[in-house]
Amino acid sequence: MSESFDATERIRQAAYQRWLDGGRRDGTAAEDWLSRKINSLKKP
């Protein structure tokens, strides 16, 4: 279980790093998704 979690975490980190490196080049889709994800986490 921890292995699959580590793999998922690595993928998530890589995707986030790619998003940072790409800046706004990907358009707003990734940005919108990230914003929604963050906002959903902020909700109580």
Secondary structure, DSSP 8 states (H G I E B T S, - for coil): -HHHHHHHHHHHHHHHHHHHHHTTTT-SHHHHHHHHHHHHHH--
